[in-house]
Amino acid sequence: MNRRNTVTPVPLSPVYRAETLRKLAREEIDVLVVGGGVTGAGVALDAASRGLSVALVEARDFAAGTSSRSSKLIHGGLRYLENLDFKLVREALKERGLLLQTLAPHLVRPVKFLVPLKHRVWERGYIGAGVTLYDTLGGARALPRHRHLSKRGAGKVAPGLADDALIGAIQYYDAQVDDARHTMTIARTAAEQGASVLTRARVTSLIRDGERVVGAKVVDRESGAEIEVRAKTVVAATGVWSDDMAEAAGIPAPFTVRASKGIHLVVPREKIDLDTGLILRTEKSVLFVIPWGRHWIVGTTDTEWDLDREHPAASQADVDYVLGHLNAVLRTPITADDIEGVYAGLRPLLAAKATATTKLSREHAVAHPVPGLVIVAGGKYTTYRVMAADAVDVAVEDLGRPAPSSWTERLPIVGATGYHELWGSRHALVQRTGLPIRRIEHLLQRYGTAIDDILESISERPELGESIPGTAEYLKAEVVYAVSHEGALHLEDVLTRRTRISIEERDRGVTAAPVVAGLMAPLLGWDSHKQEREVANYLARVEAERSAQAQPDDEAANASRLAAPALLPS
């Protein structure tokens, strides 16, 4: 096995995709991973880095479900300390440190949070003790320690808070991530380690040989062609679809996964006068106000969802709930007109039931219900790597031969190696390219040391250095790179996940859509009809989401969201 510390990015191009389809149709592999969220991408990377032959198939796009719709935090779970769940918090904080310092420093960065205090004496001591533990659990400190603030001190960093919102505060640090970009980059790193990764490829059934699962039938959703992928073991990392995988195997579900909907609002940075993130208690859980470039992300909710799982919808009730709790602490209320974007996602939460063949913890479970099938579910974004290693450890039992232990805690993802040094010399890139420093910093914090590919494309085609119309943040070169290197196949892949135009711009990407489609078309072989259809589908999706957000409840919101045409046939 080649335990290299650096990687040369494999372009996830249309040519790569076609070659991967042909390869999977003719070769048996060790591990077939079903699901392209952060856990599935992590499983593919873990297995491939151990020297196993691996394929990953995803029905839609990398991170199309839960893994692009989170609070975008890498955190230990401060609230778990109240339940004395020290092991869980320690584990998550260790992972936070690894991501910040080694695994993904270009995509994971520190963020400050303020905890307002409302009660004198006991609350400061109680929360302060918890945050002290938070600072020290998980090994060497990757972030500054917390600090206590008086009411006056808190007012200096959070002048936008109402006078009666706090009597003092505690400020602490966590970290944040662009979840969709991080997930996609893990998948790219898996490809570097030899995995075959394939999006828009849906598993329609599992292949059995007696009791054993020996592969899966997979439909290429781009062409409609079906292939059989033979594998010694199948690992299902399908989140809220976990129970479906057990059904496909014809077995009782080893555990039950229920879906909990969480929604987030995106508002302009200037609308909330804070120099720090904010964490507020609600009657259900917590509400975060998270700095996000020129914006704030505000959320989340926690409500049961048993409707459409591909397109969870935010309702007017959801929006009002978040606004109500936010405005309860602000001097100047946020209105519905201030909202730039809204997104909804589903958390896969484990129910209590688990069979004897299941490894179940508070946060995630790994089941091995029949030979050749492993199911992993639950967990939190921050600990995806631990979940992946646990799943591969179980999967190796089906291979009939030993495999090395996991070493992904020492394996930086694409763009990470050498990032700190490159960031330190970023002004040299300004001089070399002539691009403004804000552009260079933007690209470094999205691509890390893979920035050279972007800069080379701009050097060859200077027009790619222009901003995409309708957004000040993103360059045309990033659209081209999304198709040529990052596996984007459709307009929504670029506007929603390779960039965040769909939630960061007030028009949700309507202005950008025709231009982005035009840049994608020649790379994907689209004719004018296909290009127009991609734009029309995206505009219909935007309209359906806006309509859903005006509906009073989940049922009405779900119906409105489903009015948009499907991107691809099921």
Stockholm file with secondary structure:
# STOCKHOLM 1.0

chainA/1-570         MNRRNTVTPVPLSPVYRAETLRKLAREEIDVLVVGGGVTGAGVALDAASRGLSVALVEARDFAAGTSSRSSKLIHGGLRYLENLDFKLVREALKERGLLLQTLAPHLVRPVKFLVPLKHRVWERGYIGAGVTLYDTLGGARALPRHRHLSKRGAGKVAPGLADDALIGAIQYYDAQVDDARHTMTIARTAAEQGASVLTRARVTSLIRDGERVVGAKVVDRESGAEIEVRAKTVVAATGVWSDDMAEAAGIPAPFTVRASKGIHLVVPREKIDLDTGLILRTEKSVLFVIPWGRHWIVGTTDTEWDLDREHPAASQADVDYVLGHLNAVLRTPITADDIEGVYAGLRPLLAAKATATTKLSREHAVAHPVPGLVIVAGGKYTTYRVMAADAVDVAVEDLGRPAPSSWTERLPIVGATGYHELWGSRHALVQRTGLPIRRIEHLLQRYGTAIDDILESISERPELGESIPGTAEYLKAEVVYAVSHEGALHLEDVLTRRTRISIEERDRGVTAAPVVAGLMAPLLGWDSHKQEREVANYLARVEAERSAQAQPDDEAANASRLAAPALLPS
#=GR chainA/1-570 SS CCCCSCCCCCCBCHHHHHHHHHHHHHCCEEEEEECCSHHHHHHHHHHHHTTCCEEEECSSSTTCSGGGSSCCEECCCGGGGGGTCHHHHHHHHHHHHHIIIIICTTTEEEEEEEEEECSSSHHHHHHHHHHHHHHHTTSSCCSCCCEEEEHHHHHHHCTTBCGGGCSEEEEEEEEEECHHHHHHHHHHHHHHTTCEEESSEEEEEEEEETTEEEEEEEEETTTCCEEEEEEEEEEECCGGGHHHHHHHHTSCCSEEEEEEEEEEEEEEGGGSCCSSEEEEECSSSEEEEEEETTEEEEECCCEECCSCSSSCCCCHHHHHHHHHHHHTTBSSCCCGGGCCEEEEEEEEEEEEEECTTEEECSSEEEEEEETTEEEEEECCGGGHHHHHHHHHHHHGGGTSSCCCCCCGGGCCCTTCTTHHHHHHTHHHHHHHHCCCHHHHHHHHHHHGGGHHHHHHHHHHCGGGGSBCTTCSSCBHHHHHHHHHTBCCCSHHIIIIIISCHHHHSTTTTTTHHHHHHHHHHHHHTCCHHHHHHHHHHHHHHHHHHHHHTTSSSHHHHHHHHTTSCCSSCC
#=GC SS_cons         CCCCSCCCCCCBCHHHHHHHHHHHHHCCEEEEEECCSHHHHHHHHHHHHTTCCEEEECSSSTTCSGGGSSCCEECCCGGGGGGTCHHHHHHHHHHHHHIIIIICTTTEEEEEEEEEECSSSHHHHHHHHHHHHHHHTTSSCCSCCCEEEEHHHHHHHCTTBCGGGCSEEEEEEEEEECHHHHHHHHHHHHHHTTCEEESSEEEEEEEEETTEEEEEEEEETTTCCEEEEEEEEEEECCGGGHHHHHHHHTSCCSEEEEEEEEEEEEEEGGGSCCSSEEEEECSSSEEEEEEETTEEEEECCCEECCSCSSSCCCCHHHHHHHHHHHHTTBSSCCCGGGCCEEEEEEEEEEEEEECTTEEECSSEEEEEEETTEEEEEECCGGGHHHHHHHHHHHHGGGTSSCCCCCCGGGCCCTTCTTHHHHHHTHHHHHHHHCCCHHHHHHHHHHHGGGHHHHHHHHHHCGGGGSBCTTCSSCBHHHHHHHHHTBCCCSHHIIIIIISCHHHHSTTTTTTHHHHHHHHHHHHHTCCHHHHHHHHHHHHHHHHHHHHHTTSSSHHHHHHHHTTSCCSSCC
//
